[in-house]
Amino acid sequence: MLKKLLGGLVSVLVPATAFAGGDHSGHAIHQHGAVLSSENVEIDQNYDILAAHVHRSGRIVTFHMTLKGTAGATVPEPAGQLAGAPVEAYVWPTSLKPDAVGFESEDGILALVATSHPDFDDTPLFDEDGDGDAGNDGAKWHSHWVVLTPNEACGAGTLSVKDIPDGVSPKMPATWPGLPIYIDSPGYSPVLSGEEITINVSFDDPAIASGMSYDGVTSALRVNQNIHAPLLCVVDVFDVASGDLSLPGKLN
């Protein structure tokens, strides 16, 4: 299904050259089993994926990506309002079921994302910029769990963050920000260091993630102009680590 939805995005899995200077041995690109991607000179280098990797140490699962450029250096231009607001994201689609992190849903693609969107804030429990206001820092890179599903209302073969229909109250994670979509704001801080972006995630039961498949994606989303379902559509895919969204990475 994923290949059909985002087919035609071809990347060749070839090793990339090491970065000059500093100790980058912990970067995704140097990890055994990483999903490697060739450089793409046609896109913003800050979204050009060279490698995506996920590994585990006890209860902590580390999601990281190596970019050709500088992770997090590009952020979307504000629209000045919620309607049509742009969102840009680093995404790790996984094979985990949405209920693995607390969503009452069996269908959809569970993905960990790091997002930036200057027009709105969706992490009401956290003050990412430390200015005493937890509601004004959507532009700061922050993490979410989201459930992605095919949505023809966003365009043929397109995905959106799964909507919650009117009158329905599914079980959601404790840190759900209250939006009518399947999104969680767990507060895991993305670490941006040069060409690397890293998010460390904790699981009560680390066995949940055993054998998980994953991929790496950089993309753009947009809030519906009507601020109505579908609320948040994927509108552009910059890069896919595997080239075909086949989730070839394995967490062993």
DRENPABA-232141 format. One line per 2 residues: number of its first residue (from 1); for each residue x, y negated, z negated of C-alpha. Coordinates in steps of 0.05 Angstrom, whole numbers, plus 5000, padded with zeros to 4 digits. Layout:
NUM) X/Y/Z ~ ...
***
This chain:
1) 5000/5000/5000 ~ 5056/4951/4981
3) 5092/4963/5047 ~ 5028/4947/5086
5) 5014/4884/5046 ~ 5083/4853/5055
7) 5109/4891/5114 ~ 5157/4859/5163
9) 5203/4830/5110 ~ 5266/4867/5130
11) 5329/4866/5087 ~ 5388/4913/5098
13) 5413/4947/5035 ~ 5487/4932/5039
15) 5537/4915/4984 ~ 5550/4841/4975
17) 5617/4810/4959 ~ 5638/4796/4887
19) 5634/4725/4861 ~ 5698/4687/4849
21) 5717/4666/4779 ~ 5689/4687/4712
23) 5666/4755/4686 ~ 5606/4777/4727
25) 5611/4851/4711 ~ 5544/4849/4676
27) 5508/4819/4736 ~ 5455/4858/4772
29) 5497/4864/4834 ~ 5550/4904/4797
31) 5503/4954/4764 ~ 5497/5026/4786
33) 5430/5037/4820 ~ 5415/4964/4833
35) 5371/4947/4892 ~ 5418/4910/4938
37) 5399/4860/4992 ~ 5439/4825/5046
39) 5446/4750/5049 ~ 5393/4710/5086
41) 5418/4643/5111 ~ 5348/4623/5133
43) 5321/4613/5063 ~ 5337/4571/5001
45) 5399/4604/4972 ~ 5369/4596/4902
47) 5316/4647/4923 ~ 5361/4692/4965
49) 5366/4758/4927 ~ 5431/4796/4929
51) 5411/4848/4877 ~ 5356/4866/4828
53) 5366/4913/4769 ~ 5331/4937/4706
55) 5363/4975/4649 ~ 5346/4994/4578
57) 5381/4994/4511 ~ 5335/5022/4456
59) 5271/4981/4454 ~ 5299/4926/4498
61) 5291/4929/4574 ~ 5332/4879/4613
63) 5306/4853/4680 ~ 5357/4814/4721
65) 5372/4788/4790 ~ 5434/4762/4825
67) 5420/4705/4874 ~ 5465/4677/4929
69) 5454/4607/4900 ~ 5439/4582/4830
71) 5382/4615/4793 ~ 5327/4567/4773
73) 5359/4507/4808 ~ 5299/4498/4855
75) 5232/4480/4826 ~ 5167/4462/4863
77) 5148/4390/4877 ~ 5088/4371/4835
79) 5020/4363/4869 ~ 4997/4315/4815
81) 4937/4357/4797 ~ 4917/4429/4781
83) 4879/4439/4846 ~ 4930/4463/4897
85) 4986/4463/4846 ~ 5048/4501/4870
87) 5083/4556/4831 ~ 5150/4587/4847
89) 5172/4653/4818 ~ 5225/4706/4809
91) 5187/4772/4807 ~ 5201/4844/4786
93) 5143/4887/4811 ~ 5140/4953/4773
95) 5105/5020/4775 ~ 5079/5012/4704
97) 5004/5012/4694 ~ 4977/4945/4669
99) 4954/4976/4603 ~ 5028/4988/4586
101) 5031/4915/4563 ~ 4960/4908/4537
103) 4916/4893/4597 ~ 4850/4931/4602
105) 4861/4952/4673 ~ 4885/5014/4709
107) 4892/4984/4778 ~ 4939/4931/4805
109) 5014/4919/4807 ~ 5043/4901/4739
111) 5100/4851/4750 ~ 5146/4812/4704
113) 5155/4741/4730 ~ 5194/4678/4714
115) 5156/4618/4739 ~ 5160/4542/4745
117) 5100/4498/4759 ~ 5103/4424/4739
119) 5029/4409/4745 ~ 5004/4452/4687
121) 5025/4491/4626 ~ 5004/4563/4613
123) 5045/4579/4551 ~ 5004/4547/4495
125) 5042/4583/4440 ~ 5111/4560/4462
127) 5148/4493/4468 ~ 5200/4510/4520
129) 5232/4441/4522 ~ 5231/4431/4446
131) 5199/4362/4448 ~ 5144/4378/4398
133) 5090/4386/4451 ~ 5073/4457/4471
135) 5029/4435/4529 ~ 5075/4395/4575
137) 5131/4441/4598 ~ 5104/4483/4656
139) 5163/4461/4699 ~ 5211/4496/4652
141) 5224/4567/4674 ~ 5184/4616/4630
143) 5160/4687/4633 ~ 5094/4723/4645
145) 5067/4791/4656 ~ 5017/4789/4713
147) 4973/4839/4749 ~ 4975/4831/4825
149) 4920/4858/4870 ~ 4904/4853/4945
151) 4857/4795/4958 ~ 4832/4780/5028
153) 4804/4713/5003 ~ 4876/4690/4998
155) 4890/4713/5070 ~ 4897/4778/5108
157) 4943/4827/5072 ~ 4955/4778/5015
159) 4961/4788/4940 ~ 4934/4746/4883
161) 4938/4748/4808 ~ 4878/4790/4790
163) 4817/4748/4771 ~ 4772/4759/4711
165) 4700/4756/4737 ~ 4650/4710/4703
167) 4615/4743/4645 ~ 4668/4796/4636
169) 4714/4799/4575 ~ 4767/4852/4586
171) 4818/4868/4532 ~ 4879/4825/4542
173) 4947/4820/4509 ~ 4950/4779/4445
175) 4990/4725/4480 ~ 4941/4717/4538
177) 4937/4641/4550 ~ 4862/4641/4562
179) 4862/4632/4638 ~ 4810/4673/4677
181) 4864/4717/4708 ~ 4905/4777/4686
183) 4965/4739/4659 ~ 5004/4744/4594
185) 5051/4692/4564 ~ 5096/4735/4519
187) 5149/4683/4506 ~ 5209/4721/4533
189) 5258/4666/4551 ~ 5290/4672/4620
191) 5366/4664/4616 ~ 5392/4624/4675
193) 5467/4630/4684 ~ 5496/4610/4751
195) 5473/4659/4803 ~ 5440/4705/4751
197) 5370/4705/4721 ~ 5356/4752/4663
199) 5295/4768/4621 ~ 5300/4814/4560
201) 5234/4848/4544 ~ 5216/4890/4482
203) 5169/4950/4481 ~ 5140/4980/4418
205) 5148/5047/4451 ~ 5208/5045/4498
207) 5186/5112/4527 ~ 5132/5074/4564
209) 5184/5046/4612 ~ 5221/5112/4623
211) 5224/5129/4697 ~ 5195/5062/4717
213) 5206/5041/4789 ~ 5219/4968/4807
215) 5238/4918/4860 ~ 5257/4845/4863
217) 5219/4789/4898 ~ 5223/4713/4902
219) 5158/4679/4922 ~ 5111/4620/4920
221) 5040/4619/4894 ~ 4986/4565/4894
223) 4926/4548/4851 ~ 4862/4549/4892
225) 4839/4479/4913 ~ 4771/4495/4883
227) 4803/4519/4818 ~ 4759/4580/4825
229) 4770/4653/4841 ~ 4816/4672/4872
231) 4851/4625/4824 ~ 4924/4640/4840
233) 4945/4667/4908 ~ 5013/4688/4935
235) 5025/4640/4993 ~ 5097/4655/5012
237) 5148/4710/5001 ~ 5220/4684/5005
239) 5257/4749/4996 ~ 5246/4822/4977
241) 5306/4860/4950 ~ 5286/4926/4982
243) 5261/4893/5045 ~ 5195/4931/5043
245) 5171/4927/4971 ~ 5180/5002/4963
247) 5202/4996/4890 ~ 5265/5038/4901
249) 5298/5018/4835 ~ 5292/5069/4779
251) 5299/5057/4704 ~ 5334/5120/4678
***
